[in-house]
Amino acid sequence: MNYFLEIPPTLASACLQHATLISLTANTICYRANISIINQIRQSYTLERPSYLENASAKRLNEFFAGRSLAQAILQQHFNCSMYISSMQLKLPIWPKGFIGSISHSNEQVIVAISSQSEYLGIDIERIVETSFAQESSALILTPFEQRLWQAEISQYLSFRKYLTLIFSLKESLYKAVYPVAQNYIDFLEATTVEMNIENQSAILKFIQKTRQRYGLKSEYEGYWQFNNDDVITSIVQSN
């Protein structure tokens, strides 16, 4: 039997009151919140720690409870769904039938997106990396095509560190979106951003043929982004 972490409705509601609604698509509800604020709210409650977080750091626990509380709040307030999603044994959220969701953390921020009308959904938030890190890690993240794309088209709009962070985040969102199908880790160089529209803040990503055939993935995926101060939020979402 699978036991679930019970997050009180009052805690979920309080978390949502301190979160900001993010515009993604018409069929997706997305919120962003400060982890430390949600953690302060959580101190008034006693929540059981799942077995896989038995030795987790305080930072990891705060991220976990913030993400799951916010997800529970979105289901509760926007979809009238009170089912719990956090297994005490399994690490990944167990979304109720008919729902799909994604959670991401970065730099004391948590972001959660949930949809009841999407075929796949992945979301990610990343702090913009330093220039030195971008240069040192580019070969691990950017395919040769993506490097040429920046030089030929995107460099006049985005700095290299913003571009690399954006591509990294888009691929993180992509891998989250396809994980329910692939059920496996996919390397950053197995997907390429083949098109970018700066004005619409959208991109088209494709997997290499071998990866696409191995997991039965789609020929292409559409991604979106939005920069906010020192971070970027990306999403890969497709309605049914």
Secondary structure as a PSIPRED ss2 file (coil, helix, strand):
# PSIPRED VFORMAT (PSIPRED V4.0)

   1 M C   1.000  0.000  0.000
   2 N C   1.000  0.000  0.000
   3 Y C   1.000  0.000  0.000
   4 F E   0.000  0.000  1.000
   5 L C   1.000  0.000  0.000
   6 E C   1.000  0.000  0.000
   7 I C   1.000  0.000  0.000
   8 P C   1.000  0.000  0.000
   9 P H   0.000  1.000  0.000
  10 T H   0.000  1.000  0.000
  11 L H   0.000  1.000  0.000
  12 A H   0.000  1.000  0.000
  13 S H   0.000  1.000  0.000
  14 A H   0.000  1.000  0.000
  15 C H   0.000  1.000  0.000
  16 L H   0.000  1.000  0.000
  17 Q H   0.000  1.000  0.000
  18 H C   1.000  0.000  0.000
  19 A E   0.000  0.000  1.000
  20 T E   0.000  0.000  1.000
  21 L E   0.000  0.000  1.000
  22 I E   0.000  0.000  1.000
  23 S C   1.000  0.000  0.000
  24 L C   1.000  0.000  0.000
  25 T C   1.000  0.000  0.000
  26 A C   1.000  0.000  0.000
  27 N C   1.000  0.000  0.000
  28 T E   0.000  0.000  1.000
  29 I E   0.000  0.000  1.000
  30 C E   0.000  0.000  1.000
  31 Y E   0.000  0.000  1.000
  32 R E   0.000  0.000  1.000
  33 A E   0.000  0.000  1.000
  34 N E   0.000  0.000  1.000
  35 I H   0.000  1.000  0.000
  36 S H   0.000  1.000  0.000
  37 I H   0.000  1.000  0.000
  38 I H   0.000  1.000  0.000
  39 N H   0.000  1.000  0.000
  40 Q H   0.000  1.000  0.000
  41 I H   0.000  1.000  0.000
  42 R H   0.000  1.000  0.000
  43 Q C   1.000  0.000  0.000
  44 S C   1.000  0.000  0.000
  45 Y C   1.000  0.000  0.000
  46 T C   1.000  0.000  0.000
  47 L C   1.000  0.000  0.000
  48 E C   1.000  0.000  0.000
  49 R C   1.000  0.000  0.000
  50 P C   1.000  0.000  0.000
  51 S H   0.000  1.000  0.000
  52 Y H   0.000  1.000  0.000
  53 L H   0.000  1.000  0.000
  54 E C   1.000  0.000  0.000
  55 N C   1.000  0.000  0.000
  56 A C   1.000  0.000  0.000
  57 S C   1.000  0.000  0.000
  58 A H   0.000  1.000  0.000
  59 K H   0.000  1.000  0.000
  60 R H   0.000  1.000  0.000
  61 L H   0.000  1.000  0.000
  62 N H   0.000  1.000  0.000
  63 E H   0.000  1.000  0.000
  64 F H   0.000  1.000  0.000
  65 F H   0.000  1.000  0.000
  66 A H   0.000  1.000  0.000
  67 G H   0.000  1.000  0.000
  68 R H   0.000  1.000  0.000
  69 S H   0.000  1.000  0.000
  70 L H   0.000  1.000  0.000
  71 A H   0.000  1.000  0.000
  72 Q H   0.000  1.000  0.000
  73 A H   0.000  1.000  0.000
  74 I H   0.000  1.000  0.000
  75 L H   0.000  1.000  0.000
  76 Q H   0.000  1.000  0.000
  77 Q H   0.000  1.000  0.000
  78 H H   0.000  1.000  0.000
  79 F H   0.000  1.000  0.000
  80 N C   1.000  0.000  0.000
  81 C C   1.000  0.000  0.000
  82 S C   1.000  0.000  0.000
  83 M C   1.000  0.000  0.000
  84 Y C   1.000  0.000  0.000
  85 I C   1.000  0.000  0.000
  86 S C   1.000  0.000  0.000
  87 S E   0.000  0.000  1.000
  88 M C   1.000  0.000  0.000
  89 Q C   1.000  0.000  0.000
  90 L C   1.000  0.000  0.000
  91 K C   1.000  0.000  0.000
  92 L C   1.000  0.000  0.000
  93 P C   1.000  0.000  0.000
  94 I C   1.000  0.000  0.000
  95 W C   1.000  0.000  0.000
  96 P C   1.000  0.000  0.000
  97 K C   1.000  0.000  0.000
  98 G C   1.000  0.000  0.000
  99 F C   1.000  0.000  0.000
 100 I E   0.000  0.000  1.000
 101 G E   0.000  0.000  1.000
 102 S E   0.000  0.000  1.000
 103 I E   0.000  0.000  1.000
 104 S E   0.000  0.000  1.000
 105 H E   0.000  0.000  1.000
 106 S E   0.000  0.000  1.000
 107 N C   1.000  0.000  0.000
 108 E C   1.000  0.000  0.000
 109 Q E   0.000  0.000  1.000
 110 V E   0.000  0.000  1.000
 111 I E   0.000  0.000  1.000
 112 V E   0.000  0.000  1.000
 113 A E   0.000  0.000  1.000
 114 I E   0.000  0.000  1.000
 115 S E   0.000  0.000  1.000
 116 S C   1.000  0.000  0.000
 117 Q C   1.000  0.000  0.000
 118 S E   0.000  0.000  1.000
 119 E E   0.000  0.000  1.000
 120 Y E   0.000  0.000  1.000
 121 L E   0.000  0.000  1.000
 122 G E   0.000  0.000  1.000
 123 I E   0.000  0.000  1.000
 124 D E   0.000  0.000  1.000
 125 I E   0.000  0.000  1.000
 126 E E   0.000  0.000  1.000
 127 R E   0.000  0.000  1.000
 128 I C   1.000  0.000  0.000
 129 V C   1.000  0.000  0.000
 130 E C   1.000  0.000  0.000
 131 T H   0.000  1.000  0.000
 132 S H   0.000  1.000  0.000
 133 F H   0.000  1.000  0.000
 134 A H   0.000  1.000  0.000
 135 Q H   0.000  1.000  0.000
 136 E H   0.000  1.000  0.000
 137 S H   0.000  1.000  0.000
 138 S H   0.000  1.000  0.000
 139 A H   0.000  1.000  0.000
 140 L H   0.000  1.000  0.000
 141 I H   0.000  1.000  0.000
 142 L C   1.000  0.000  0.000
 143 T C   1.000  0.000  0.000
 144 P H   0.000  1.000  0.000
 145 F H   0.000  1.000  0.000
 146 E H   0.000  1.000  0.000
 147 Q H   0.000  1.000  0.000
 148 R H   0.000  1.000  0.000
 149 L H   0.000  1.000  0.000
 150 W H   0.000  1.000  0.000
 151 Q H   0.000  1.000  0.000
 152 A H   0.000  1.000  0.000
 153 E H   0.000  1.000  0.000
 154 I H   0.000  1.000  0.000
 155 S C   1.000  0.000  0.000
 156 Q C   1.000  0.000  0.000
 157 Y C   1.000  0.000  0.000
 158 L C   1.000  0.000  0.000
 159 S C   1.000  0.000  0.000
 160 F H   0.000  1.000  0.000
 161 R H   0.000  1.000  0.000
 162 K H   0.000  1.000  0.000
 163 Y H   0.000  1.000  0.000
 164 L H   0.000  1.000  0.000
 165 T H   0.000  1.000  0.000
 166 L H   0.000  1.000  0.000
 167 I H   0.000  1.000  0.000
 168 F H   0.000  1.000  0.000
 169 S H   0.000  1.000  0.000
 170 L H   0.000  1.000  0.000
 171 K H   0.000  1.000  0.000
 172 E H   0.000  1.000  0.000
 173 S H   0.000  1.000  0.000
 174 L H   0.000  1.000  0.000
 175 Y H   0.000  1.000  0.000
 176 K H   0.000  1.000  0.000
 177 A H   0.000  1.000  0.000
 178 V H   0.000  1.000  0.000
 179 Y H   0.000  1.000  0.000
 180 P H   0.000  1.000  0.000
 181 V H   0.000  1.000  0.000
 182 A H   0.000  1.000  0.000
 183 Q C   1.000  0.000  0.000
 184 N C   1.000  0.000  0.000
 185 Y C   1.000  0.000  0.000
 186 I C   1.000  0.000  0.000
 187 D C   1.000  0.000  0.000
 188 F H   0.000  1.000  0.000
 189 L H   0.000  1.000  0.000
 190 E H   0.000  1.000  0.000
 191 A E   0.000  0.000  1.000
 192 T E   0.000  0.000  1.000
 193 T E   0.000  0.000  1.000
 194 V E   0.000  0.000  1.000
 195 E E   0.000  0.000  1.000
 196 M E   0.000  0.000  1.000
 197 N E   0.000  0.000  1.000
 198 I C   1.000  0.000  0.000
 199 E C   1.000  0.000  0.000
 200 N C   1.000  0.000  0.000
 201 Q C   1.000  0.000  0.000
 202 S E   0.000  0.000  1.000
 203 A E   0.000  0.000  1.000
 204 I E   0.000  0.000  1.000
 205 L E   0.000  0.000  1.000
 206 K E   0.000  0.000  1.000
 207 F E   0.000  0.000  1.000
 208 I C   1.000  0.000  0.000
 209 Q H   0.000  1.000  0.000
 210 K H   0.000  1.000  0.000
 211 T H   0.000  1.000  0.000
 212 R H   0.000  1.000  0.000
 213 Q H   0.000  1.000  0.000
 214 R H   0.000  1.000  0.000
 215 Y H   0.000  1.000  0.000
 216 G C   1.000  0.000  0.000
 217 L C   1.000  0.000  0.000
 218 K C   1.000  0.000  0.000
 219 S C   1.000  0.000  0.000
 220 E C   1.000  0.000  0.000
 221 Y E   0.000  0.000  1.000
 222 E E   0.000  0.000  1.000
 223 G E   0.000  0.000  1.000
 224 Y E   0.000  0.000  1.000
 225 W E   0.000  0.000  1.000
 226 Q E   0.000  0.000  1.000
 227 F E   0.000  0.000  1.000
 228 N E   0.000  0.000  1.000
 229 N C   1.000  0.000  0.000
 230 D C   1.000  0.000  0.000
 231 D E   0.000  0.000  1.000
 232 V E   0.000  0.000  1.000
 233 I E   0.000  0.000  1.000
 234 T E   0.000  0.000  1.000
 235 S E   0.000  0.000  1.000
 236 I E   0.000  0.000  1.000
 237 V E   0.000  0.000  1.000
 238 Q E   0.000  0.000  1.000
 239 S E   0.000  0.000  1.000
 240 N C   1.000  0.000  0.000
